[in-house]
Amino acid sequence: MGLLRNWWKRVTLDRVRVSDDEWNAAEAHLPFLGHLDAAERRRLRAMAHEFLAEKEWSAGPGLTLTPDIQLSISLQACLPVLNLGLERYRGWVGIIIYPGDFVIPRNFIDDAGVVHEYDDAVLGEAWEGGPVLVSWFDDPKDADGVNVVLHEFAHKLDMENGTADGLPRLPADMSRHDWLAAFEPAYENFCTRVDSDEDTRLDPYAAEHLAEFFAVMSEAFFETPDVLHDEYPAVYEQLRRFYRQDPLQRAG
């Protein structure tokens, strides 16, 4: 079985060729990759290449899917699992990219049993066992400081234990007690600050739910590790142990 998988992997990768110039161009727009050392960058490229070849890519209305877009998303998606392995993203195949934010029809039933339907404008969404939906902006500034790829793929990791609740499947050397002891008080503190209209340095969307808090903190961990460490050092430490990476030390 291992030989067959290795053969199929080689065949799949051979179908998708990426030049050094293409990698360099994609990475140039992702400054948070700049602190990776040469060995880490090689591993990230290899992982992103495999990810790009294995997943099924689709574009929403109004977007032309280009290799540049696919490379950028693949690099960002693979950064969180650089030291965890691509198997963390197995079991689903689809990635759907939209030009900017998009609308998902939703409904809810009120206390009287009445069904209400509405359109929810979102930047991305991850479905358990299903595809990841992300928006694409030619100018990252248009995303209002949100890294939707890191955010949605953090949700994918969170869903490994069956539900998105801010408590992903932890490795054997990590403690559920220690995780909750770091995240729960930080989340409560953050919600209080947002409710008080404090101008936080972290995305206030993190106050929506513990799952969103985990995803937003994961964004900050990779993009602005100094901010996260200043605000919630215990959360930073848990993410450092979970992702097996230390972006703050890299940037130091």
Secondary structure, DSSP 8 states (H G I E B T S, - for coil): -HHHHHHHHHHHHHTS---HHHHHHHHHT-GGGTT--HHHHHHHHHHHHHHHHHSEEEE-TT----HHHHHHHHHHHHSTTTTT-GGGGTT--EEEEEES-EEEEEEEE-TTS-EEEEEEEESEEE-TTS-EEEEE-SSGGGGTT--HHHHHHHHHHHGGGSS-SS-----TTS-HHHHHHHHHHHHHHHHHHHHTT---SS-GGGGG-HHHHHHHHHHHHHH-HHHHHHH-HHHHHHHHHHHT--HHHHH-
